[in-house]
Amino acid sequence: MSSSSTAPSVLLNTGVQMPLLGLGTYKLCRPEDVYRAVDASLACGYRAFDSAAVYRNEVDLGRALRELLPKYGLTREDVFITSKLGPKDQGEKAMEGALHSLSQLDLGYIDLYLIHWPGTQGLVVTDQRNPGNRAQSWATLEELHAQGKLKAIGVSNYTPAHMRELIQSCKVPPAVLQVEFHPQLCQAELRSVCEEYRVCFQAYSSLGKGELVTDPVVMEVAKNCERTPAQVLLRWAVQQGVPVIPKSSNPDRIKDNARLFDFTLSDTDMNRLSALDCGHKYCWDPSEVV
């Protein structure tokens, strides 16, 4: 990511800037959908794109970016690309998995590469091999980071216990933790762990799989500030310095989701939204993984 970019960003512990807004690509499966979404995103200022091995769209994302960046007068260095190691490659297959992501994207390097899940595909959550597999994956990511192929490395869906285990054993600390985060899941303990160890806390599922846009409190706050509920939910995160990666294949919605930096929520509204916290997860629960 070039330092000349004007996209609002956060400073990672690697010294690199990561945009506060990125396009999530989960469930963007068809090449034409990926292309259209990337085109719409670049047009309205997105400079970060979040993929994963399990999304099966790394090839399409890489191709779309190579074709579209020149259209907007941009280079590879102007965008920030995240991908993730699939649970099937956790452990001894981590090198193969990470190199596969690099080759599928074909963008020279990956800005941020995450371990997607603390468990291993094919092992039960209580299997005592899970911690060893995580550690082996991390050592692999450290190696590729040292080679410059992965500019920053991090984790996703880790609990406070997983984070402390990693911090105590790693050579290179994680730059980012990406987890589910929205007003019903404020993740106070995880955010505190991240703050303590200078790890950037990044949100996914900011809209609670779309459920939260119809929450009465969210709708009322949105009406009062003449914004959409989705904009309010995304603003609630970025106003706390938490990067977001809303996913959409709809160009109008992609554009709407980018309008986060020209308004501010009042302290009262921020507190009303945060008061919705009830520990509710709409996505996966990693707390059972040893």
NORGI-V158914 format. One line per field, one symbol per residue. ss: DSSP state (~ for helix, > for strand, _ for the rest). burial: b if it has 24 or more other C-alpha atoms within 12 Angstrom, else e. Layout:
ss: ???
burial: ???
This chain:
ss: ________>>>_____>>>_>_>>______~~~~~~~~~~~~~____>>>__~~~__~~~~~~~~~~~~~~~___~~~_>>>>>>_~~~____~~~~~~~~~~~~____>>>>>>______________~~~~~~~~~~~~~~~~~___>>>>>>>___~~~~~~~~~~______>>>>>_>__>__~~~~~~~~~___>>>>>______~~~~_~~~~~~~~~____~~~~~~~~~~____>>__>___~~~~~~~_________~~~~~~~~___________~~~__
burial: beeeeebbbbbbbbebbbbbbbbbbbbbbeeebbbbbbbbbbebbbbbbbbbbbbbbbbbbbbbbbebbeeeebebbbbbbbbbbbbbbbbbbbbebbbbbbebbebebbbbbbbbbbbbbeeeeeeeebbebbbbbbbbbbbbbeeebbbbbbbbbbbbebbeebbeebebbbbbbbbbbbbbbbbeebbebbeebbbbbbbbbbbbbeebbeeebbbebbeeeebbbbbbbbbbbbbbbbbbbbbbbebeebbbbbbbbeebbeeebbeebbeeeeeebeeeebeebb
